Each structure stands twice: as structure tokens, then as C-alpha cells.
Amino acid sequence: MTTITLNFNPPGQHPDADTSVLVSIDVEGSLEVWDGHWDGQHWIDDTRGAPFSWPVTAWADKPQGVDLRAPATTEDQP
């Protein structure tokens, strides 16, 4: 198992423009994390290519060298 520590930043402290990051949004009181970026004026949802419909609460740089889509191994399963 790999442990990764993410350091989240406030939404007003923007990353470099057009750099894809992990974006935390508040969806009716539930926090979700999506791929997104700051385009210099708005937080953009990378899956839709449009501004987020929900408030951005924080963002973090994506971890390097880790495939977050990798299938679970037998060690990951209960």
C-alpha cells in the first residue's frame, strides 16, 4: 500500500494558471474531489471543460508517479 499526503490550499491561493490539480468542491454539503485547474479567472472542471457549478473549497497538487486509477490488489481488499 502506498501512502500519499496531500497538502490542500485555500481556493483564493491559486496554482499556476492551466496546471491540472485536485479540486475540492462543496456539493450540497458533501465534499468531492475532482480534476480541475485555475484558468486565471475561474476554477475549471477538467472533465467538462467548463467552470465548476459548485463552490471550490480547496485544491492540492496531484501526486507525481502514482496511478490513482490502478486496480485494487489483493492487499487492498478486506
N, C-alpha and C positions, 0 to 999 in steps of 0.2 A: 504494500500500500504506500502511496506517495502522499505526503502531507505538504500542502501549499498554504502559505499565509498571504492573504490579500490585504493591502492597505487601502481602505476606501477614503476618498477625498470628498469634501463638500461640493455640491454642484456648481457653486459660483467660482470655484478654483478650477478653471478649465484645463484640460490636457491640450497638447499641441493640436491645432486645427487639422481635421481629417485623419486623425490617428484613431483606429478602432480600439475601443476599451470595453470593459464590462460596466453596464449602467444599471443602477438600482432604481426602479420606479415604484411608485405607490399606486396600486390598482385597488381602489375602494378599500383601503386599509390593509391590504396584503402586499408585502414587498416581493417583487420579482426581479430577476436579473436577466438582462438582455445584452446582445451585442449592439453597440452604438458608437457614435462619435459626435464631437462638437464641430460644427461647420463654420464657426466664427460668429454665428448669430443664434443658432438653435441646436438643441440636442436632437440628433437624427437616429431613428431606429434603422439599423443596418439591414434588417430583414425586409422592411418595406420601402426604404429609401425616402422616408418622409419623417417630419417631426413626430416625437413621441406624443401620444394622446393623453398620457398620464404624467403627473409631476415627477421629475427626476429628483431623487433624494441623495444620491452619492454616485461616485464612479471609481473604478480601480483599473490599473494597467492589467492587461491579460498576462497570465503566466507564460513564460517562454519555454519551449521544448516539451510541453505536456499536451497530449491529445485528449481533450476533455470529452471527446466522443468515443473514446476507446470502450469496447465491450467489457462488461464486468468479468472478472476472473473468478475462479472457484474460491479464492481467498476473500473476495468482496461479498460473497453470498453468505447468508446466515446458515 
